[in-house]
């Protein structure tokens, strides 16, 4: 099977329907938070670590080098240093690996400078990006006319001279733009991008389109993925967001959404990029003054004073988050009641109540109290962060007795030790005998800058998908 190359296409006329608009209010929320984090130095430290992660992972997922998670975490924490990499069997010398990662880091820094300079995106700048990303890469795999692979010196900052159509593990081939068509296709890409900017295409839509169409052209012999992620990062940085960090854990989904784009479906890639930005936002809001170094008692007191006197939003603004979250919680409670009623048709005996339940005697009971599941687990045991249950904590769930007691729960909690108006929600499944599992593919976030109606439109499909996953986990546990 051959996926035949076709010239790039523009966005559909209804491009505004490709996104639910969540990033707009989230950006407003994020802009409100910057001052506090900047005052403590936490934001600068977070950005430094995020930049190192971007620089490492953008080469890792392309197989330029293969660093284990331990080395990666050390480099993120302590900086890019060949001595921290060591000699790895079958890989480039650590000095070369460190130099390549530093090239990536320099490119990322260059993206921020490019934004400040307000230069238009051009072929010459993309050539600069490519040459900088591959500065210390001396060889690349090239396929001859007979399909044989051999090592060749990469063309840095120059379009490919040979076809670069990769074979997949199943034997199929993906055809990219022929070398003789690359220049005209790149001209078209940049022309359409300029038109999109004038029309105000949302950043998540434009970044997905530009990334996919660039990889569809595949203009360079090697390094196309790294350039594509740099271009997508450039667009997000320009609008105040974070670089696009695609990690090795994301690689499977990343390939899937790009292949969906090949079939004409851009929404999966858009959603993927949104999730990356939301994850970075979440990590940033979790950042605290722990990054601020203190060496004396006076330093510690001064840091504490800065934390205590940091600017605060009007409580009435924060309250918008909890009001929206409460509305969504009740939607979830009603949906759980409907599910239980449907399960009753299947012969289950159900007692459904919206009052707090301490002693569960029925086979299935809906629970309206976040503390009722504590004998089973603590939310912090299954989340990769410590939920703030002081400023906000709600839960709605179902306990099911079918020989053993299990539960399905929607858990909502404030995010960050200092409540900034961000509330997270996850659907969980578990039992007395086993640790809880997160049934939601992605956490749901509520913020004060988004209207309740908009949040509800996003919430309903998210809740349905999460409940399907939770019920599937329950069925498999029977």
N, C-alpha and C positions, 0 to 999 in steps of 0.2 A: 504494500500500500504506500502511495506517495501523497503527501499533503502538498498540493501544487501551489506555487507562489502566485499571488495576485497583487496588483498595485494597491497601495494603501487607500482606505476610504475615510471619508469625513465622519464626524459624529452624526447621529440621526437628528432630524429636525426637532424632535421632542427630547433633546438632551437633558432638559431640566427634570424629566421624570426618572432619570437614571440614579438619582440620589434622594434620600429622605430629608436632606438638609440638616442633619444632626450636627455637623461640624461647625456650622455658623454660630449657633448659641454656645457651643463648647469653646470656641475661640474667644468669645466675649468673656466667658467664665475664666478661661486661662489667663487672659490679659489682666483680669482683676486680681489674680493671685501672684503675679510676678514680683510686685514690690516687696512683699513679705519675704519671699525666698531670696530675692536679691540682697536684701538688708543683712541677712544672716550668712551670705556667701554660699548657701545651699544650692542655689540655681547654677552658679558657675561650676561648682563641683559636679553637679548632676550632668550638665552639658558636656563637661570634660569626659566623664565616663561614657556617656552615650556616644560621643564622637569616637572614642576608642573602640567601642563595640561595633559601630558602623564600619570602621576601618578594618577590623579583623574579619567580621562576618561577610562582608561583601566579596572577599577573596576566598573565604572558607567554603561558601556554598557553590563556588565555581570550580573547586578542586585545585586552586592555585597552590594551596598548602593544606595540610590537615593537622590542626591543633586540637588536642583534647580539651574538654571543658575546664579542667583544672588549670591548664596553662592559659586558656582564654580568660578565665576569671582573674588570674594573677596579673595578666597584662592590662586588663581593664582597671584593676585596682591600683597597680603600681606604675603603669606606663609601659610604653613600647621599648623593650630592652632585649637584645639578642641573648644576654646571659640568662634571662628568665625562660627562654625557649629551649635552649640546650640542643644537643645533637639528636635528631629524630631519625630512626632507621628508614631508609628509602626516600628521604626528603631532602630538599635544598638545605644548604648550610644555614644555621640560625641567623647569621648576619644578613643573608639575602632575604630570608623571610621577614626579618625585622625591617629591612629597607623597603620591601614591597608594601608592608602594612603602613610604614611611615609615608610612602607615596600616597596611599589611600587617604591618610589623615591630612596630608597637605592639600589634596584635592577638596576634601570637605571644608577645610578652612578657606580655600579659594572660592567655594560656592558662596559663603557668607560675604566675602569681599566683592564678588560679582554682583550680589544683590545690592550692596551699598553703592556700587558704581552705576547702577541702573543701565547697564549695557543690554542691548537687545540680544536675544538668543540667535546665534549665527552658526554657520558651518565651521567657520574658523575657530570659534570658541569650543565647539564640540570636538574638533581636532585637538585643541589644547588639552581638553579633559582626557581624551583617549591617550595622548602621548604621556601625560603626567601619571595616569593610572598604571601604565605599563613601563614606566621609566626603568625599573630594575628587573623587568621580566625579559630574559634573553632568548627564550625559545617558545614556540607555540606548535601545536599539532596541526599539520596540514595534510589534506587528502589529495593524491594525484588523480589523473584521469582514469586510472584503473581501480580506484577505490582504496589504494594502499595509503596508510598513514605514515608520515615521516615528520621529523622535527625541523622547523625552519625558523629563521630570525623574524620576529614579528614586525610588521609595518606600523610604526608608531606615529599616530596622527595622520595616517593615510588610509584611504579606502582600500578594501580588499581587491586583489588582482585575480583570485581564484574563487570558484564557488565554495561555499562553506555550508553544505547541506548535511546535517548530522543524521546518523542512523540511530534509531531507538532500539532498546533491548529486544523488542518484538520483531525487528527486522524492517519496520517501516521507515520511510525517509521523510524528513521535513525540508522542503525546498524554500530557501530564502531568496531575496532579490538577487538576480544575476549581476555580476560586477558592472556590466555596461549600463545598467539601469539605476545604479545606486545614486549617482549625483542628482539626477532628475527627481528621484523619489525623496531625497533629502530636501531638495528645494521645495517640493510640495508639502512635506511635513512641516517645515518652518513657516511656510506661507499660511497654511491652515491654522497652525498654532497662534500666529499673530492675529488672525481673524477671531479665534476663540477668545483671546484676551480682550479684544475690543467688545465682544458680546457679553463678557462677564461670566463665562462658563465657570462653575464652581471648581475649586482647586482639586478636589478629589476626583472629579470627572475628567478634568484636563490632564492631571498627572497620570491617571490610568490610561487615557487615550494615547498620550505622548509616549509613555513607557511601552505600551503594546505595539504601536505602529513602528516605533524605532526598532524593537526586536523583530518585527515582521520584515523590516528591511535588512537588518543584520549587516550594517555597512562595513564593519571591520572584520578582519580575519579572526581576531580574538578580542576579548574584553568587552563584548557588546552588552552582556548583562550588567557589568559594573558601570558602564556609561549610562545605561537605561535607568539604573537605580540612582545614579548621581543626578540625572535630569529630573526624575520625579522628586528627589530630595530638594533640588533647586526651587521647584515650584512651591513646595510646602514651606520652605524656609522663607521665601519671598512674601508669603502671606502670614508669617508669624508662627508657623507650626514647627515640627521637629523633622530632622532627617529621616528618611525611610530606612529603618533598620530591619532587614530581612535576615533572620537567624537560621541556623541549621535545623532547628526545630520547626521552622516555618516552611522549609524547602518543599515538602510534599504538597502542601496546600498552594504554595506559590506556583509550582509547575502546573497544578490543576487549573488555577484561575487564568494563567496565561494561555493554556490550551483551550479553555472556554472562550477566551478572546479570539482565538483562531477560528472558532466556530461562529463568531459574530456576537457572542454574549459578553458584554463589557462589565455588567453589574457585579459579577463575582470578584473581578479585580478591583473595582471601586470599593466594594465592601472590605476586601483584604487591606487596602491602603487605609481605610477609615479605622479598622481595628488596630493597625499599627500605630496610628496617631493617638487613639484612645488609650492604648497600652502605655505609650510614652507619657501622656498626660497623667495617667494614674500614678505612674512611678514618680513623676515630678511632684505631684501633690502629696505623695507619701514622704517625700524628702523633708527632713527636719533639720534643726540646728545641729544635729549630730556631726555634720560635716565641718562645723566651725571648730577649729583647733583651739584649745585652751590649755595654758601651761601653768597658770597661777590661780589662786583663789579669786583674785581681782578679775582675771579674765573670765572665770566661770560666772561670777556675779554679773559682770557686764553683759555676757551672752544671755543670761537668764532675763535680765532687764529688757534687752532688745526683743526677746521672744514675747515677754509679757506686754510690752508697749507697742508691738507691731500693729500696723493699721488693721482695723476690723471693719467689715462690711456692716451695714445697718441690719440688725436682726430681722427686720421685716423682709429684707431681701432674701436672707437665708431661709426664712419661713416658707418662701415659695417652693423650695426644694422639698421640704417635709410635707407640704400640702399636696404637691404633685405625687410624691411617693405614697402618701396615704390613699390617694385616689386609685393608684395602680394596685395597691395592696388589696383594696376591696374588690377590684375587678378580678384579681387572682382568686380571692375567696369565693366569689360567685362561680368562677369557672371550675374550681375544685368541687363545689357543690353539684354542679351539672355533671361532672365526671362520675362522682359517686352515685348519682341517680342512674346514670347509664349502666354502671357496673351492677346496680341492684337488679336490673333487668336480666343480668346473667346469672341470677340466683344467689347473690350475696345478700346477707342480712346487714343493713346499714343503719346506723344511728348518726344523724348529721346535726350538729349544733354549732352555733357561732358564739357560744359562751365558752370561757376558759374551762378546760376539762382536766381534772387531776387524776381521776381513776377511770381508765378505759375498760369498759366491760363489753362493749359491742365489738363486732369484728372490724368495722371501719368507722372511724370518727374523725370529723374535721376539728382541728385545733386552732384556736384564735389567740394563742398566748406564746410569745417568743421564748419563754422560759420552760415551756412544757417538754421541749426536746433535750434539755440539758442532761437528764440522766443517760441519754444515748451518746451525746457528743458535745463538744464545744465547736462553734463555727470556726474559731481560729485553728482548730486541728486540721481542717481540710482546705482552708484558704491559704494562699501564699503570702498573706499579710495579716496584720492584727486589726480586726474590725473595731471601729469605735462604737461600742454599744452604749456609751454614756450619753452622747449627744443625739443619737437616733438608733432605734432598734425595734423592728417589727418582724413578725413571722406569721405565716398562715400555712397550715400543713394538714396532712392526713396520716393517721396511724392505721395500719392495716394488720390484723391478726389472722394469719392463715397457718397455724402451727407455730409460727414465730412472729414476733412483732417487728414490722418494718415501717418506714415513714417516707413520705414525700413532702418536702417543705420549700416554700419560697422564703428566703431569708433576706431581709433588707437592713442595712446598717450604714452609719456614717463612715466616710473614708478619711483617714488622717487623724492623728492625735489631736490636732487643732481643727475643729470643724470649719470647713471653708465653703460649705454649701453643696458638696458632692456626696451623693448617696449611691451605694452599690447594691445590686440585687443578684442573687444566684438561686437556682433551683437545685436542691440536694436530694439524694436518695441514700438510705442507709438502714441499718438494723442495730439491735442491741449487740449482736454477735460480731458485726463487722464495721469497719470504719466507713464513714459516709463518703459518697462520691458526688462530685459536682456534675449534674446532668446538663447544665447550660453549656453550650459550646463557647460562648463568650459572656462575661458579666454584663448586666444591663446597668447603665449609669443615668442618674437623674441629677440635673443641675438647675439652678434658679433662673438661668438665662433663657431656658426653653419653655415655651408655653405648655400647659397641661395637655391641651389637645394634641400638640405635636408629639409629646412624649407618649401619649396613649396610642397614637397611630403606630409608633415604633414598638411599643410594649406588647401589643396583642399578638403579632406573629412571633415575637421572641418568646413569649410565654407559651404559646402553643407548641413551638418546636421543643422547648425545654421540658414540657410536660410529656410529650411523646417520648423523649429520651428517658425520662424518669420512669414512665410506665413500662418501657422496654427493659430497663434494668430490673424492675420489680418482676416482670414476667420471667426473665432469665434466672431470677433467684428462686423461683418456685420449685 
